[in-house]
């Protein structure tokens, strides 16, 4: 047992075991893929990262970006899955019921990805070509700095 503890201490000393660095990299990766902050926190907790490290890393990433990482990841998620302003145009035979079902499905998908109802609704209800759609498009370009 002492051998294992000595090896772990050596790995920590040389920086190979660093919860903060791991959490920072994993959080950025998950946010770039469009995961919500709640889901990022849950996944990091599942990996055994302490809550105080998770909170610090998420605050650091938010300060570094200068935008709300939850809104950024929601926009990335919607763009990747073609929702809201990135949705395919409705077919000629799509009536109001089909649009309502699509909207409800998109809201459910975003909720399962860890986004709040208000945030999901704010993205799913944006129409293509509107000023809000242009703002979201500019927001997803922030991704490069993530």
N, C-alpha and C positions, 0 to 999 in steps of 0.2 A: 504494500500500500504506500509506503514511503517513496518508493521509486516512481509511482504514478504522480504523487504530489510534487516531487522534485521536478519531474518533467513538465507538469502543468505550470509550476512557478517559472521555469526557464522559458516556456513559450510566452507567458505573460510578460516577462522581463524584456524579451526581444520584440514584443508587439505583435506576435502571431495570434494571440487570443485577446481580442479587444471588442467588448460588447458594443461600445459606442460606434466604432468604425463599421462593424458589421451592420448594426441597426441603421446607420446613416445610408450605407450603400443599398441595403435591402429596401428601406423606405423610399428612396429615390426611384429605385427600379419598379417597385409596385405602383408608385404614383404615376410614373411614365406610362405604365400599362393601363392606367385608368381605374385603379382601385381607390375607393374612398378612404378617408382618414380612419374611420372606424374599422374598416377591414384591414388596413395596414397595421393598426395597433393590435388587432386580434391575431394576425399572422405572426407578428413579432413576439407577442406573448406566448403563442404556441411554440415558438422556437426557444423559449426560455429567457428572453431578454427582459430584464427588470423594468417595471412600469416607469420608474423615474428616468431611466435612460430613454425609453420610448418617448415620454413627454418632452424631454430636452431635445431629442433629435427632431421631432416633428416641429417644435417651435423654431429650431435652428433652420430647418428647410424652409419654413414659412417666411422667416425674416430674410433669408437669402434670396428667395424668389421675388418678394415684394408684392405678390398676389396671394389670394386665398388658394392653398394647394387643393382644397376640397373642390372648389369650383373648377380649377384647372383639370383635375383628374376626372371630374364629371364630364367636362367638355371633351376630353380625350376619349373617354368611354363612349360617349354619344357619337362622336365622329367615327370611331372605329366600327361601331355597330349600326351606323347609318340611322340615327334617330334625330329628331328635332330638325334643325336647318340642314342637316346632311342626309335626311331621309329621301328615299326614292320618291319621285313625284307620283301622286295617286293615279291609278289607271282610270280610264273613262267610266268604267262600271263601278268604281268605288263610291258608294253612297255614304251618307252621314254615319250610318251604323258601322260600316267597315272602318271609317276614320276613328270613330270612338273606340272600337276594339283595338286598333293599332296603338292609339294613344295609351289606353289602359295597359296593354302588354308592355309598351316601352317604359311606363312608370314602374311597373312591377320588376322589370329587368334592372332598372337603376336602383330600386330599393334593395334587391338581392345583392347588388354590388356594393352596398353600404352607404348610399347617398340618401339624404333626407328627402322627404316628400316635396318640400318647398324648392329645394335645389333642382330636383328631378323635373318638377313641373316647369320651373323657370327655363329649362333647356328644351324639354320635349315640346313645349308650346311655342317655341320660336319658329317663325316662318322663314323659309329661305329668301335671301335677298333683302331682308329687313336690316335696319341699323343694329339691332340686337344680334343678328346672325353675323354681321361683320365684326362686332366686338368679340363674339365667341371665337371667330376665326383668328383674330389677332391674339387672343388668349392662348390658343393651342400652339401658336408659334413661340410662346414662352418656354415650351417644352424643351427646346434646345439647350436652355440654361439649367435644366434640371439634372 
